[in-house]
Amino acid sequence: MTIQALLQVIQKARDEAKAILGALEQTGHPQTNESSGLYLALVTVQKRLAGRRPGSPLGEFATELEQLSALCTGKLEPVKPLLDEALRIARGS
């Protein structure tokens, strides 16, 4: 798979995390801090990916994506399938 494919999935996960964060902030939900952390981590991953050259191995992102996926509990569960897909792409490169 390509960096572009991974970037697309990360963008979807980031968008989902941002939407969840917005909803949690409005209600003062206790998972707001976790949601914010996940969103910021996805922004960071996306920036690092965007700076890589096409064809470079993506496996170095696997551990980080696995950790982020594990954070997706409770209100953050909708992001988990996207991170699992990103993890498959990263491991397949």
C-alpha positions in Angstrom: 0.0 0.0 0.0 1.0 3.6 -0.4 1.5 6.5 1.9 -1.5 8.1 0.1 -3.8 5.2 1.1 -2.6 5.5 4.7 -3.0 9.2 4.7 -6.6 8.9 3.5 -7.5 6.5 6.3 -5.8 8.7 8.9 -7.7 11.7 7.6 -11.0 9.8 8.0 -10.0 8.8 11.6 -8.9 12.4 12.3 -12.2 13.8 11.1 -14.2 11.2 13.1 -12.1 12.0 16.2 -12.6 15.7 15.8 -16.4 15.3 15.5 -16.5 13.2 18.6 -14.3 15.7 20.4 -16.7 18.5 19.5 -19.6 16.6 20.8 -17.9 15.6 24.1 -16.7 19.2 24.7 -20.2 20.5 24.4 -21.5 18.1 27.0 -18.5 18.2 29.3 -18.1 14.4 29.0 -15.4 12.9 31.1 -13.8 11.4 28.0 -13.1 14.8 26.5 -9.4 14.7 27.4 -8.9 11.3 25.9 -10.7 12.4 22.8 -8.5 15.5 22.5 -5.3 13.4 23.0 -6.4 11.0 20.2 -7.2 13.8 17.8 -3.9 15.6 18.4 -2.0 12.3 18.0 -3.7 11.7 14.7 -2.8 15.2 13.5 0.8 14.5 14.4 0.8 11.1 12.6 -0.8 12.7 9.5 1.9 15.5 9.5 4.7 12.9 9.8 3.2 10.8 7.0 2.8 13.8 4.7 6.5 14.6 5.0 7.6 11.1 3.9 8.5 10.2 0.3 6.4 7.8 -1.7 7.6 4.2 -1.4 9.2 4.6 2.0 8.2 1.8 4.5 5.3 2.6 6.7 5.9 -0.2 9.3 7.4 2.3 11.8 3.9 3.7 12.3 2.4 0.3 13.3 3.2 0.4 17.0 1.8 3.9 17.3 -1.4 3.1 15.4 -1.9 0.0 17.6 -1.6 2.1 20.7 -4.0 4.7 19.4 -6.5 2.0 18.4 -6.3 0.6 22.0 -7.4 4.0 23.3 -10.7 3.8 21.3 -13.1 2.7 24.0 -16.4 4.2 25.1 -17.3 7.2 23.0 -14.2 6.8 20.9 -15.1 3.4 19.6 -16.2 4.7 16.2 -12.6 5.6 15.4 -11.2 2.1 16.2 -12.1 0.4 12.8 -10.4 3.2 10.9 -7.2 2.9 13.0 -7.3 -0.9 12.6 -7.5 -0.3 8.8 -4.6 2.1 9.0 -2.6 -0.5 11.0 -3.2 -3.1 8.4 -2.0 -0.7 5.7 1.1 0.2 7.7 2.0 -3.4 8.4 1.4 -4.4 4.8 4.0 -2.0 3.4 
